[in-house]
Amino acid sequence: MRELASLGLVHWLTAYLVNAAWQVPVVFVAARLSARLLERVSAQAVHRVWVGALGAAVVLPACHLRLLRLFSVGASAAAGGSGDARVSMLSAVSARGSAVHFPVWGMVILLAVFAVALVVFGARLAWGLWRTESIRRQAGAVEMDAEFRAGWRRFCDAFEVREARIASSRAVSGPVVVGFRTPVLLVPEGFLESVTLEDWEAALAHEFAHVRRRDFAKNVLYGVMTLPVAWHPVVRVMLSRVAESREVVCDAMAAEVVQGRREYARSLLRLAGMLAGRPQPKTLHAIGIFDGNTLERRVMTLIEGQVEMKRARRLVSVAACVALTVAACGSALALRMNVDGAAAATGTVNPDLAKKDGNVTPVHIVYKKAPVYPQDAKKNPVDGVVVLEAIIMTDGTPENVHVVKSLREDYDQSAVNAVEQWRFTPAMKDGVPVEVDTHIQIHYSIK
């Protein structure tokens, strides 16, 4: 049983990596089209699309689509009852050929490379956080004159920032926010002496927008969340789109509390010119005013303003985005690849099945949970048989468990709930695990 579980985990991880390789680009294309549809709806909607795409890129390769289960009727029956449920297995009728074949040594090499990548990207994230914390602790105090301090208090109130402080550091190229519980605004040494009050307030408003949104914590969360797919180059592009859309959202928030969109855009240009030539360390985890490297597009967005859309067009755009997302995710799941590997399995050859499908060994149950007799059926019991059909995957898990001969809704659901938790030895064809269709009979009788 332990060896079967280990083999199942190897197959699952290999399938995750194989599917991530092609599903992540599908998610990116869908997110790109959705973002274009929502550009005129709001900057926040576009940002949410890219954040959702990151989550889908991580989760989608691990998911299975159970189309037949979508049509299952009824809820799970309550546990208990005094009935009896007996089980019998029918021969698997056909081997399925939808899996990608990997030799065991190939899976081991692939997973070893994945483990190295996971360690490298995880260490890089940890190093960046440690270095950021070191810079925060070594930052020096900053003295603000009366006008600058008045602006600080005004924006604290405007963005409802209760606790925050400012410090200076040589390690940053521009104003950035760091810290989880108590945010710290780090500015380059001498920044307050060289910046005008107008530009200072623009930078302060933008950074306080990041503080209000808790973007530092979110950015770290995105880094941890995407570690399983950090090796994929498209994921890095998606992270950059998250950063770009986040800056547009903060620009809109900042422009509302300063002198206006156009004046705020001019302040961005002046700040960019003043801070040019100061490269920021790539491993520093901080949220700055010039993250995303899209200053030109941000300025154009601010100058042109948000074009108001009619309610009907907004609803159409949102509906089209939802339909596109469902279609992309559904297609990716429906075309999901399963992974086979050469491995030994116990069991005897079924002569009838071998004649039908080229020496396919039958599956055997290695873990079985007895179906629960429906509690409500005691009042109106029915004796009979529920026949289920299922696909036994190469890791021994049943998929697409559905009823082909019904007894009654509550009995049917009881049978499905039980079989979904069973585990099998995989069927073997020519020494390679294969997916097989099988039928399972559940006999119910009241005693």
KOLFI-694708 format. One record per residue: y negated, z negated, x of N, C-alpha, C in turn; residue in one letter. Coordinates in steps of 0.001 Angstrom, whole numbers, padded with zeros to 6 digits, always signed. Each point is the difference from the previous one (the first is absolute). Example, Ala and Ser with C-alpha at 12.3 -4.5 7.8 and 13.67 -1.06 7.14 Angstrom:
<gubas>
+005690-007800+013190-001190+000000-000890-001200+000000+000900A
-001050+000720-000350-001190-000060+000820-001090-000730-000770S
</gubas>
This chain:
<gubas>
+001204+000000+000827-001204+000000-000827-001256+000000+000862M
+000014-000804+001082-001155-000074+000895-000231+001325+000714R
+001111+000641+000431-000135+001298+000664-000546+001045-000964E
+000451-000058-001257-000500+000938-000995-001487-000192-000234L
-000434-001286-000053-001424-000276-000198-000823+000509+001176A
+000510-000184+001237-000721+000481+001181-000107+001517-000003S
+001105+000656-000355-000022+001460-000068-000966+000476-001072L
-000021-000714-001136-000930+000364-001062-001446-000132+000440G
-000319-001046+000777-001354-000184+000499-000397+001113+000964L
+000925+000397+000875-000277+001099+000931-000281+001283-000767V
+000822+000286-001008-000217+001197-000821-001351-000064-000705H
-000321-001191-000546-001257-000142-000745-001208+000217+000906W
+000005-000604+001183-001123+000163+000919-000133+001442+000471L
+001126+000642+000268-000052+001406+000417-000552+000864-001117T
+000468-000254-001222-000518+000759-001148-001492-000246-000190A
-000450-001230+000242-001424-000320-000121-000830+000839+000969Y
+000443+000087+001241-000747+000758+001006+000038+001497-000294L
+001173+000495-000394+000120+001435-000302-000904+000379-001165V
+000005-000800-001041-000829+000309-001165-001482-000221+000261N
-000327-001003+000819-001406-000220+000335-000586+001199+000735A
+000827+000665+000808-000489+001126+000795-000589+001097-000876A
+000576+000238-001195-000530+001075-000847-000731-000516-001242W
+000297-001227-000443-000679-000517-001186-001430-000441+000288Q
-000266-000510+001203-001362-000421+000340-000987+001173-000074V
+000317+001186+000552-000914+001135-000191-000187+000387-001468P
+001055-000131-000815-000140+000289-001428-000997-000967-000637V
+000099-001272+000351-000940-000997-000512-001416+000316+000452V
-000151+000421+001256-001330+000316+000522-000632+001167-000768F
+000774+001053-000232-000536+001159-000721-000415-000397-001413V
+000849-000782-000672-000336-000449-001349-001255-000866-000002A
-000124-000888+000989-001181-000861+000095-001248+000816+000306A
+000143+001006+000845-001160+000849+000330-000501+000727-001226R
+000911+000567-000780-000404+000703-001219-000589-000971-001022L
+000602-001177-000108-000515-001005-000935-001389-000461+000405S
-000219-000188+001299-001317-000415+000480-001059+001060-000315A
+000380+001265+000134-000948+001068-000344-000338-000025-001488R
+001011-000289-000836-000247-000069-001439-000936-001153-000366L
+000054-001090+000776-000748-001204-000354-001286-000167+000790L
-000365+000983+000827-001204-000123+000822-001247-000236-000850E
-000053+000645-001150-001182-000144-000858+000147-001123-001009R
+001141-000652-000013+000174-001143-000895-000633-001239+000626V
+000476-000390+001189-000603-001112+000740+000620-000080+001381S
-000764-000548+000946+000520-000196+001355+001121-001024-000001A
-000110-000992-000890+001038-001024-000072+001326+000603-000451Q
-000039+000958-000918+001229+000646-000460+000669+000763+001131A
-000785+000688+000813+000561+000729+001132+000644-000963+000991V
-000676-001106+000263+000554-000985+000933+001315-000564-000525H
+000074-000269-001283+001236-000531-000574+001138+001006+000093R
-000314+001279-000108+001023+001030+000145+000639-000077+001387V
-000838-000114+001038+000540-000027+001363+000745-001297+000287W
-000463-001115-000548+000740-001252+000174+001345+000086-000715V
+000000+000563-001213+001258+000188-000708+000942+000934+000735G
-000565+001030+000640+000835+000930+000773+000667-000712+001172A
-000707-000922+000640+000612-000773+001081+001201-000793-000504L
-000187-000664-001147+001101-000760-000566+001183+000891-000355G
-000281+001173-000580+001072+000923-000368+000730+000520+001229A
-000737+000243+001084+000625+000497+001228+001004-000997+000561A
-000242-001285-000224+000909-001034+000498+001173-000215-000955V
-000272-000009-001303+001009-000385-000988+000872+001168-000434V
-000593+001177-000157+000723+001136-000588+001301+000356+000730L
+000023+000031+001350+001261+000355+000670+001137-000985-000253P
-000327-001196-000467+001044-001005-000249+000513+000028-001426A
-000584+000843-000847+000323-000029-001422+000993+001097-000364C
+000768-000275-001050+000903+000972-000608-000517+000308-001395H
+000174+001228-000437-000375+000385-001350+001247+000025-000861L
+000017-000816-001021+001138-000046-000910-000407+000661-001311R
+000098+001302-000038-000440+000728-001184+000780-000413-001238L
+001302-000147+000154+000799-000324-001164-000293-001401-000518L
-000415-000898+000894-000323-001352-000443-001267-000040-000840R
-000857+001036+000115-001220+000028-000784+000293+000074-001492L
+001187+000459-000344+000354+000156-001403+000891-001133-000502F
+000220-001001+000843+000798-001143-000435-000768-000773-001055S
+000681-000459-001030-000655-000661-001113+000403-001463-000015V
-000958-000870-000342+000308-001403-000206-000307-000855+001189G
-000117-001272-000210-000296-000954+001060+001277-000721+000402A
-000084-000735+001085+001183-000723+000489+000416-001066-000996S
+001305-000132-000225+000500-001008-000926-000039-001368+000664A
-000156-001034-000818-000061-001359+000544+001364-000404+000528A
-000001-000835+001050+001257-000426+000603+000738-000953-000929A
+001304-000067+000174+000808-000907-000796+000920+000738-000939G
+000755-000747-000794+000896+000603-000969+001434-000369+000284G
+000831+000213-000982+001396-000384+000147+000926+001194-000031S
-000522+001204+000237+000819+001188-000043+000616+000304+001342G
+000695+001116+000055+000671+000410+001216-000324+001458+000270D
-000247+000326+001277-000265+001384+000381+000933+000368+001136A
+000828+001027-000186+000924+000461+001021-000452+001343+000537R
+000338+000263+001274-000499+001178+000695+001149+000864+000464V
-000166+001313-000118+000943+000925+000620-000776+001169+000569S
+000464+000508+001152-000661+001106+000692+000767+001283-000231M
-000739+001060-000309+000579+001325-000059-000267+000716+001309L
+000743+001043+000289-000166+000718+001258-001364+000655+000082S
-000594-000028+001186-001243+000733+000218+000274+001487-000181A
-000881+000679-000733+000310+001366-000388-000505+001040+000981V
-001017-000329+000757-000495+001025+000924-000829-000623+001097S
+000103+000552+001188-000860-000431+001111-001323+000720-000095A
-001070-000689+000389-001339+000577-000074-000452+000387+001396R
-000739+001096+000110-000367+000503+001319-001471-000025+000293G
-000766-000974-000583-001449-000016+000154-000470-000832+001181S
+000924-000487+000822-000380-000897+001082-000206+000772+001301A
-000859-000577+000859-000191+000508+001354+001015-000686+000894V
+000742+000763+000762+001067-000564+000822-000528-000385+001382H
+000185-001270+000351-000385-000522+001300+001221-000637+000631F
+000292+000317+001242+001038-000779+000683-000514-001409+000257P
+000934-000934+000125-000408-001388+000195-000847-000153+001253V
+000375+000676+001089-000786-000125+001233-001410+000549-000197W
-000141+001038-000849-001332+000540-000278-000856-000990-000768G
+000619-000695-000958-000739-001015-000751-000407-001152+000901M
+000888-000389+000892-000310-001107+000912-001186+000355+000899V
-000010+001229+000530-001112+000435+000857-001301+000032-000800I
+000069+000561-001214-001205+000079-000838-000553-001381-000307L
+000877-000929-000338-000454-001351-000324-000489-000739+001241L
+000571+000304+001162-000500-000617+001238-001421+000464+000297A
-000256+001303-000181-001353+000525+000207-000961-000621-001006V
+000455-000131-001250-000838-000617-001032-000328-001450+000349F
+001002-000725+000499-000235-001396+000375-001021-000106+001126A
+000083+000906+000980-000975+000001+001094-001398+000287-000547V
-000099+001002-000884-001306+000330-000584-000557-001167-000796A
+000870-000686-000745-000436-001143-000793-000543-001103+000903L
+000677-000235+001115-000454-001026+000940-001333+000409+000630V
-000118+001278+000405-001225+000467+000650-001199-000112-000933V
+000149+000512-001227-001127-000054-000947-000292-001420-000447F
+001054-000818-000149-000230-001398-000343-000719-000743+001113G
+000398+000258+001258-000663-000642+001140-001448+000458+000120A
-000235+001283-000284-001371+000504+000065-000886-000671-001046R
+000546-000196-001207-000749-000696-001038-000280-001434+000388L
+001029-000687+000511-000182-001394+000413-000988-000121+001150A
+000078+000938+000972-000944-000014+001119-001431+000211-000487W
-000198+000907-000925-001341+000235-000528-000564-001229-000694G
+000848-000678-000779-000467-001210-000681-000320-001104+000996L
+000857-000141+001021-000263-001030+001014-001292+000299+000749W
-000214+001274+000357-001210+000358+000733-001247-000189-000862R
+000113+000339-001286-001124-000195-000905-000368-001473-000104T
+001019-000840-000117-000259-001434-000078-000615-000522+001294E
+000434+000533+001138-000581-000417+001283-001474+000382+000080S
-000325+001205-000441-001398+000448+000029-000848-000855-000935I
+000565-000337-001159-000752-000836-000941-000311-001369+000604R
+000992-000582+000691-000212-001325+000566-000979+000022+001175R
-000017+001094+000740-000875+000091+001166-001404+000504-000338Q
-000219+000413-001252-001315+000525-000380-001061-001095+000074A
-001196+000416+000412-001100-000951+000148-000836-000139-001263G
-000762-001088-000049-000861-000259-001152-001159+000981-000031A
-000520+000248-001190-001122+000929-000203-001108-000738-000723V
-001204+000146+000525-001178-000578-000648-000728+001094-000764E
-000283-000239-001271-000723+000961-000826-001387-000537-000308M
-000984+000922-000006-001343-000434-000380-000052-000175-001517D
-001149-000376-000501-000129-000363-001422+000324+001161-000920A
-000495+001222+000327+000241+001156-000877+001476+000371-000036E
+000633+000013+001169+001416+000342+000043+000840-001060-000716F
-000362-001268+000160+000748-001066-000667-000197+000053-001506R
-001179+000404-000448-000230+000136-001439+000885+001107-000584A
+000122+001103+000755+000894+001072-000450+001441-000464-000048G
+000412-000799+000975+001361-000538+000031+000275-000816-001270W
-000920-000889-000347+000192-000839-001187+000014+000844-001270R
-000875+001003-000061-000078+000839-001192+001304+000741-000241R
+000592+000539+001057+001236+000756-000187+001211-000921-000206F
-000064-001212+000552+001049-000975-000317+000032-000266-001503C
-001187-000133-000589-000066-000236-001447+000397+001252-000779D
-000450+001171+000460+000278+001241-000728+001488+000308-000041A
+000719-000280+001092+001423+000303+000060+000883-001234-000200F
-000634-001115-000360+000723-001240-000287+000873-000425+001173E
-000571+000067+001196+000685-000441+001215-000392-001452+000258V
+000961-000897-000146-000293-001438+000133-000022-000453+001450R
+000946+000475+000787+000082-000421+001397+000095+001229+000887E
-000932+000101+000925+000007+001096+000972-000909-000392+001152A
+000267+000563+001175-000869-000268+001142-000118+001262+000835R
-000961+000003+000896-000264+001156+000845+000146-000405+001456I
+000512+000925+000823+000172-000248+001431-000143+001328+000724A
-000225-000051+001305-000172+001214+000803+001114+000105+001026S
+000369+001259+000327+001084+000235+000955-000214+001331+000694S
+000386+000047+001276-000049+001253+000738+001151+000941-000371R
+001013-000529-000664+001198+000781-000275-000120+000907-001219A
-001095-000109-000760-000149+000831-001194-001132+000990+000230V
+000151+001166-000621-001015+001047+000154-001022+000005-001121S
+000310-000670-001103-000902-000079-001139+000362-001188-000848G
-000743-000252-001067+000315-001131-000872+001393+000137-000604P
+000823-001044+000113+001349-000023-000569+000266-001374-000586V
+000913-000045-000975+000388-001255-000632+001428-000323+000397V
+000252-001245+000395+001343-000472+000316+000202-001334-000697V
+001261-000403-000099+000300-001319-000552+000555+000062-001404G
+000906-000941-000291+000632-000081-001309-000752-000954-000917F
+000008-001260+000329-000602-000986-000904-001508-000044+000140R
-000495-000126+001236-001446-000016+000234-000380+001263+000744T
-000602+000979-000682-000345+001265+000665-001092-000201+001045P
+000143+000755+001087-000979-000042+001080-000527+001411+000220V
-001324+000154-000016-000636+001280+000292-000276+000050+001496L
+000722+000871+000710-000229+000184+001428-000956+001166+000210L
-001028-000217+000817-000956+001059+000324-000054+000147+001516V
-000315+001193+000501-000141+000166+001450-001116-000885+000549P
+000118-000366+001251-001050-000810+000622-001319+000764-000007E
-001056-000669-000395-001315+000615-000067-000241+000843-001232G
+000939+000000-000952-000140+000858-001176-001205-000396-000843F
-000173-001280-000264-001102-000440-000857-001358+000239+000635L
-000047+000047+001334-001286+000241+000667-000415+001460-000077E
+000969+000916-000208-000319+001432+000036+000026+000674-001366S
+000463-000697-001034+000117+000619-001318-001193-000397-000865V
-000402+000908-000886-001090-000300-000936+000539-000828-001159T
-000900-000640-000710+000396-000823-001133+000692+000846-001071L
-000503+001204-000240+000581+000872-001018+001430+000384+000360E
+000209+000378+001257+001347+000393+000422+000925-001212+000069D
-000531-001147+000381+000798-001223+000013+000523-000326-001400W
-000855+000123-000991+000423-000299-001363+001032+001007-000493E
-000125+001258+000400+001000+001008-000383+001366-000347+000598A
+000009-000341+001300+001260-000372+000654+000574-001274-000614A
-000865-000963-000278+000449-001265-000565+000596+000195-001393L
-000662+000840-000811+000509+000257-001356+001378+000653+000059A
+000176+000936+000913+001298+000683+000118+001094-000975+000428H
-000294-000838+000990+001020-000938+000475+000306-001071-001035E
-001002-000422-000762+000259-000980-001040+000802+000607-001151F
-000135+001318-000183+000860+000667-000982+001455-000088+000448A
+000251+000165+001310+001356-000178+000527+000488-001431-000216H
-000890-000967+000217+000377-001400-000189+000355-000260-001461V
-000813+000508-000905+000251-000204-001431+001355+000592-000401R
+000367+001132+000562+001247+000672-000332+001203-000545+000789R
-000248-000917+000945+001052-000549+000865+000723+001118+000754R
-000763+000922+000534+000587+001174+000649+000712-000329+001309D
-000425-001038+000693+000687-000348+001243+001450-000393-000292F
+000192-000893-000985+001351-000426-000355+000820+001167-000536A
-000633+000848-000807+000713+001150-000560+000426+000959+001106K
-000866+000195+000977+000333+000920+001084+001208-000493+000795N
+000055-001305+000245+001162-000567+000687+001253+000151-000866V
-000162-000223-001307+001130+000150-000917+000541+001426+000023L
-000896+001004+000018+000452+001390+000042+000767+000276+001297Y
-000463-000604+001092+000697+000188+001268+001402-000566-000016G
+000154-001194-000572+001332-000622-000092+000880+000778-000974V
-000582+000378-001135+000762+000679-001048+000576+001329+000463M
-000747+000726+000831+000424+001340+000413+000829+000014+001283T
+000367-001166+000518+000806-000030+001226+001298+000813-000116L
+000723-000039-001140+001242+000793-000067-000208+001508+000129P
-001208+000484-000312-000256+001447+000091-001148+000301+000960V
-000332-000960+000866-001113+000197+000928+000268+001116+000995A
+001265+000350+000195+000372+001078+000922-000382+001374-000539W
-000245+000093-001291-000269+001293-000627-001464+000384+000214H
-000293+001176+000574-001396+000383+000244-000828+000114-001274P
+000624+000359-001116-000749+000125-001252-000497-001361-000475V
+000736-001067+000307-000439-001340-000385-001298-000356+000709V
-000144+000407+001247-001251-000268+000714-001161+000744-000647R
+000261+001214-000476-001042+000741-000718-000362-000727-001288V
+000991-000510-000692-000263-000725-001242-000800-001274+000247M
+000302-000695+001089-000786-001190+000340-001447+000354+000283L
-000219+001141+000653-001382+000424+000260-000708+000345-001304S
+000728+000581-000974-000625+000303-001297-000336-001284-000755R
+000836-001013+000143-000315-001301-000596-001297-000545+000590V
-000148+000088+001329-001209-000487+000661-001224+000809-000433A
+000138+001318-000082-001122+000852-000406-000458-000326-001416E
+000943-000065-000930-000368-000278-001389-000550-001409-000161S
+000484-000942+000808-000520-001365-000036-001469-000037+000404R
-000368+000792+001019-001400+000022+000432-000913+000568-001080E
+000481+001007-000718-000804+000576-001087-000225-001032-001098V
+001037-000783-000312-000140-001051-001007-001029-001039+000440V
+000074-000411+001264-000952-001010+000500-001412+000559+000087C
-000138+001294+000319-001327+000626-000006-000625-000093-001388D
+000798+000287-001025-000527-000054-001370-000407-001424-000368A
+000799-000983+000419-000341-001390-000290-001264-000422+000747M
-000117+000418+001263-001167-000380+000799-001271+000660-000518A
+000104+001280-000394-001189+000728-000453-000598-000615-001260A
+000805-000705-000778-000500-000612-001230-000896-001207+000260E
+000132-000631+001178-000763-001229+000243-001082+000182+001065V
-000127+001204+000554-001085+000253+000955-001021+000922-000646V
-000746+000708+000821-001146+000747-000493+000333+001312-000689Q
+001237+000347-000153+000370+001238-000672+000971+000817+000835G
+000654+000988-000627+001034+000781+000662-000555+000820+001155R
-001134+000638-000190-000545+000862+001050-000473-000816+001192R
-000697-001097-000269-000455-000835+001108+001185-000640+000731E
+001014-000357-000766+001203-000563+000621+000670+001047+000883Y
+000059+001250-000457+000593+001080+000803-000790+000207+001290A
-001312-000076-000077-000825+000145+001212+000263-001145+000969R
+000202-001187-000534+000319-001139+000869+001336+000207+000705S
+000976+000560-000705+001287+000290+000629-000168+000954+001170L
-000813+001036-000185-000216+000984+001071-000690-000648+001194L
-000999-000843-000264-000699-000654+001110+000932-000958+000740R
+000827-000739-000750+000952-000908+000637+001018+000758+000830L
+000456+001137-000512+000966+000806+000747-000600+000494+001307A
-001249+000410-000030-000661+000451+001221-000202-001125+000989G
-000326-001169-000508-000247-001140+000874+001289-000503+000658M
+001109+000085-000726+001252-000546+000504+000907+001051+000634L
-000493+001235+000113+000820+001069+000580+000336-000316+001458A
+001193+000429+000414+000412-000198+001390+000596-001347+000288G
+000290-000766-001043+000646-001294+000202+001387+000027-000647R
+001011+000443+000690+001343+000102-000602+000569-001377-000320P
+000588-000103-001176+000617-001255-000429+001475+000014+000376Q
+000531-001109+000505+001429-000046+000341+000871+000381-001193P
+000984+000872+000223+000840+000491-001094+000905-001083-000569K
+000340-000979+000815+000918-001032-000476-000712-001151-000691T
-001327+000065-000103-000744-001071-000643+000138+000122-001515L
+000453-001077-000646+000117+000001-001458-001279-000581-000578H
-000934+000855-000323-001272-000413-000560-000473+001080-000962A
-000825-000387-000960-000510+000924-001006-001476+000223+000281I
-000345+001233+000430-001370+000291+000394-000673+001036-000873G
-001286+000145+000187-000794+000892-000826+000306+001468+000267I
+000550+000298+001170+000296+001399+000326+001494+000269+000127F
+000819-000765-000732+001425+000300-000080+000194+001299-000771D
+001054+000736+000351+000332+001203-000749-000492+001287+000611G
-001010-000060+000882-000502+001193+000694-000397+001118-000955N
-000643-000370-001106-000433+001005-000987-001459-000235-000376T
-000830-000253+001002-001394-000327-000278-000700+001131-000742L
+000241+001246+000416-000688+001128-000636+000336+000079-001492E
+001261-000125-000329+000383+000079-001412-000540-001188-000785R
-000023-001173+000620-000549-001172-000675-001473+000170-000302R
-000743+000547+000959-001434+000214-000204-000233+001022-001102V
+000768+001081-000011-000145+001021-001039+000332-000585-001373M
+000995-000842-000069+000353-000642-001273-001127-000883-000491T
-000618-000735+000917-001101-000864-000382-001210+000802-000477L
-000302+001083+000688-001183+000803-000356+000216+000727-001320I
+001185+000603-000170+000265+000753-001225+000197-000921-001196E
+000519-001197+000240+000225-000937-001091+001270+000317-000764G
+000403-000922-000859+001196+000159-000815-000347+000790-001255Q
+000654+001137-000183-000236+000818-001181+000732-000630-001182V
-000757-000322-001035+000604-000650-001155+000855+000983-000785E
+001223-000407-000294+000913+000834-000766+000065-000494-001437M
+000179+000930-000907+000193-000381-001381+001329-000719-000159K
+000074-000830-001014+001186-000823-000208+001261+000860-000135R
-000113+001105-000730+001172+000856-000205+000511+000567+001324A
-000904+000438+000859+000404+000562+001282+000590-001081+000908R
-000540-001202-000093+000559-001095+000788+001443-000287-000421R
+000215-000021-001311+001347-000254-000497+000959+001111+000400L
-000465+001246-000045+000840+001123+000406+000344-000102+001478V
-000979-000351+000822+000242-000126+001438+001010-001110+000300S
-000168-001139-000665+000920-001114+000212+001401+000365-000486V
+000081+000656-001175+001305+000397-000527+000690+000999+000928A
-000769+000950+000536+000578+000977+000937+000497-000685+001260A
-000751-000998+000460+000411-000755+001194+001297-000749-000259C
+000107-000639-001156+001220-000735-000349+001191+000955-000099V
-000199+001151-000658+001081+000973-000142+000455+000519+001353A
-000967+000256+000897+000337+000476+001337+000787-001045+000770L
-000408-001258-000115+000699-001081+000696+001434-000157-000505T
+000160+000022-001313+001340-000132-000583+000887+001163+000422V
-000567+001217-000029+000787+001180+000378+000419-000059+001463A
-000928-000388+000875+000309-000052+001429+001045-001061+000301A
-000190-001211-000553+000957-001075+000271+001347+000300-000638C
-000020+000532-001218+001262+000338-000658+000770+001064+000749G
-000713+001015+000490+000665+001059+000760+000575-000539+001301S
-000771-000842+000683+000484-000563+001260+001249-000845-000215A
+000016-000780-001093+001163-000835-000271+001204+000828-000446L
-000255+001025-000809+001096+000833-000478+000668+000766+001133A
-000773+000350+001027+000529+000761+001132+000382-000902+001171L
+000075-001299-000268+000304-000950+001067+001333+000328+000666R
+000026-000077+001326+001211+000278+000761+000755-001290+000268M
+001309+000058-000182+000871-001103+000386+000657+000335+001333N
+000427-001015+000691+000535+000177+001353+001460-000402+000034V
+000816+000873+000561+001407-000294+000244+000214-000200+001487D
+001015-000767+000355+000364-000152+001402+001497-000138+000132G
+000544+000408+001117+001437-000105+000215+000358-001451+000224A
+000845-000555-000857+000391-001398+000126+001344-000203-000667A
+000728-001000+000426+001310-000270-000579-000149-000757-001297A
+000934+000193-000941+000014-000733-001262+001449-000236-000410A
+000211-001118-000666+001353-000296-000440+000262+000629-001348T
+001285+000170-000334+000346+000566-001298+001093+001025+000159G
+000661+000284-001086+001059+000989+000018-000454+001278-000642T
+000610+001102+000415-000356+001303-000545+000564+000137-001400V
-000828+000399-000940+000457+000298-001348+000509+001436-000015N
+001282+000256-000201+000540+001360+000103-000654+000970-000966P
-000251-000463-001249-000610+000914-000974-001395+000406+000435D
-000773-000981+000466-001361+000301+000428+000007+000840+001261L
+000930-000259+000912+000057+000768+001239+000227+001466-000292A
+000841+000293-000998+000233+001390-000342-001251+000650-000567K
-000789-000780-000751-001191+000554-000651-001157+000168+000966K
-000117-000898+000953-001236+000001+000789+000253-000236+001476D
+000991+000601+000571+000156+000048+001447+000159-001327+000687G
+001034-000767-000315+000298-001231+000718-001119-001033-000083N
-000496-000234-001191-001001-001042-000216+000712-001292-000358V
-000241-001057+000771+000620-001298-000306-000773-000654-001138T
+000670-000739-000865-000694-000641-001123-000800-001218+000459P
-000956-000384-000819-000768-001213+000276+000782-001209-000495V
-000279-001159+000606+000613-001256-000422-001094-001046-000124H
+000150-000853-000995-000976-001066-000219+000196-001086+001049I
-001094-000369+000695+000065-001103+000961-000782-001216-000496V
-000870+000207-000962-000700-001120-000645-000186+000356-001457Y
+000431-000902-000887-000075+000288-001425-000502-001223-000745K
-001020+000188-000814-000494-001046-000882+000478+000323-001404K
+000692-000939-000622+000561+000255-001317-001109+000227-001022A
+000157+000996-000854-001002+000210-001059-000077-001221-000905P
-001186-000333-000436-000221-001149-000875+000149+000445-001449V
+000854-000704-000734+000160+000345-001410-001301-000309-000721Y
-000565+000948-000731-001314-000218-000652+000028-001230-000901P
-000954-000881+000164-000031-001256-000742-000174+000243-001496Q
-000881+000921-000342-000244+000274-001413+001198+000652-000671D
+000923+000570+000806+001145+000690-000590+001008-000981-000606A
-000137-001293+000272+000925-000959-000596-000131-000030-001522K
-001207+000299-000489-000209+000005-001439+000601+001239-000647K
-000010+001089+000756+000518+001255-000533+000767+000730+001096N
+001166-000511+000391+000713+000537+001152+000642+001356-000287P
+000140+000777+001075+000671+001293-000065+000901+000101+001226V
+001239+000349-000206+000912+000243+001122+000013+001493+000302D
+000012+000317+001280+000033+001404+000348-000310+000236+001469G
-000305+001245+000311-000179+000422+001389-001358+000658+000179V
-000693-000362+001096-001196+000707+000459+000400+000795+001238V
-000267+001280-000005+000297+000837+001166-001313+000341+000690V
-000079-000320+001274-001196+000255+000798+000281+001080+001030L
-001026+000716+000362+000072+000931+001130-001013-000445+001039E
+000379+000092+001256-000887-000429+001083+000234+000872+001219A
-000996+000052+000851+000120+000654+001307+000173-001099+001037I
+001097+000015+000703+000225-000972+001066-000555+000611+001283I
-001052-000622+000532-000691+000532+001156+000811-000231+001272M
-000460+000575+001082+000728-000123+001269-000051-001410+000576T
-000892-000852-000495-000023-001390+000449+000741-000920-000961D
+000659+000588-001023+000794-000791-000925-000753-000549-001188G
-001281+000343-000165-000768-000472-001147+000081+001004-001139T
+000060-000475-001252+000023+000918-001140-001413+000417-000396P
-000156+001274-000303-001291+000529-000437+000195+000750-001314E
-001108+000123-000749+000016+000748-001268+001125-000462-000918N
+000154-001312-000122+001015-000555-000887-000455+000221-001443V
+000790+000698-000780-000384+000291-001376+001232+000088-000878H
-000228-000117-001285+001082-000047-000977+000383+001415-000411V
+001298+000294+000042+000494+001284-000506+000796-000193-001287V
+000503-001229-000255+000629-000320-001271-000487-001376-000426K
-000739-000040-001082-000658-001232-000423+000891-000802-000941S
-000119-001316+000093+000640-000905-000949-001047-000542-000965L
-001027-000590+000543-001163-000443-000744-001093-000310+001017R
-001221+000024-000418-001109-000110+000953+000101-001222+000892E
+000294-001185-000578+000041-001213+000817+001195+000003+000959D
+001147+000533-000448+001147+000116+000888-000286+001010+001119Y
-000624+001111-000354-000322+001025+000998-000874-000571+001111D
-001055-000737-000395-000923-000540+000997+000661-001045+000870Q
+000903-000816-000611+000743-000997+000775+000842+000674+001081S
+000652+001101-000357+000834+000710+000964-000837+000601+001123A
-001121+000626-000347-000864+000616+001010-000548-001056+000949V
-000463-001135-000548-000567-001064+000843+001013-000510+001018N
+001266-000098-000405+001022-000505+000912+000327+001012+001087A
+000247+001254-000382+000443+001007+000965-001082+000295+001040V
-001256-000114-000376-001083+000243+000967+000055-000969+001176E
+000631-001133-000171+000078-000997+001068+001291+000104+000802Q
+000900+000884-000364+001255+000162+000721-000222+000712+001331W
+000959-000171+000904-000009+000711+001274+001393+000575+000240R
+000033+001172+000630+001238+000745+000180+000164+000395+001466F
+001228+000310+000379+000198+000726+001248-000377+001451-000261T
-000664+000661+000925-000401+001390-000251+001216+000929-000021P
-000097+001051-000785+001035+001038+000020-000128+000784+001297A
+001124+000474+000518+000014+000717+001269+000550+001407-000204M
-000654+000952+000608+000480+001381-000006-000045+000523+001431K
+001147+000330+000541+000101+000484+001373-000613-000992+000985D
+000180-001293-000275-000475-001037+000903-001458-000345-000139G
-000697+000575-001004-001442-000229-000176-000239-000586-001387V
-000783-001091-000114-000311-000547-001328-000749+001029-000846P
+000369+000086-001263-000661+000922-000928-000308-000734-001295V
-000970+000508-000729-000292-000510-001332+001013+000568-000984E
+000423-000840-000946+000957+000469-000999-000421-000474-001385V
+000316+000819-000983-000134-000410-001394+001260-000753-000399D
-000163-001069-000748+001169-000754-000455-000253-000535-001401T
+001070-000249-000731-000082-000592-001326+000599-001405+000033H
-000600-000901-000725+000426-001400-000044+000137-000406-001454I
+001138-000586-000353+000231-000470-001357-000171-001513-000061Q
-000792-000469-000950-000173-001429-000251+000591-000286-001376I
+001070-000820-000034+000659-000344-001260-000547-001331-000511H
-000517-000042-001190-000514-001218-000607+000933-000446-001132Y
+000317-001295+000001+000795-000563-001091-000398-001441-000197S
-000120-000421-001234-000388-001373-000316+001249-000861-000106I
-000069-001227+000501+001152-000897-000064-000384-001283-000734K
</gubas>
